[in-house]
Amino acid sequence: QVQLVESGGGVVQAGGSRRLDCLVSGFTFSRRPMAWFRRAPGKEREFVAVISWSELSTYYPDSVKGRFTISRDNAKNTVSLQMNSLKPEDTAVYYCAAGRTAAYSDTIYKNQEDYVYWGRGTLVTVSS
């Protein structure tokens, strides 16, 4: 059974930090790119960060670049998102997702359609 379980959400003050973790089971985690997406209130889900299977490739949109860092531990089947200098506009439900390809590729995938398994999300609220 495929499971992606996010943790670490909560309320944080603007300027603060938060670390999200996603524990994965039920498929070959180490072969796939992993990503974080988020859905802010009243908005579409958007891409936040991606990391390739080897950790050699990462990518962030300008909205979070320099503030967020994605990492993974293939031995522990976890992917994490370290969020610093948080802003109220970072308030959202954060989802981890596993890439559709399982071919040890370092290609960067930024579209939701490239991801086949999703967690249920964890809410991060940044207060001003």
Secondary structure, 3 states (H helix, E strand, C coil): CCEEEEECCEEEECCCCEEEEEEEECCCHHHCCEEEEEECCCCCEEEEEEECCCCCCEECCCCCCCCEEEEEECCCCEEEEEECCCCHHHCEEEEEEEECCCCCCCCCCCCHHHEEEECCCEEEEEEC
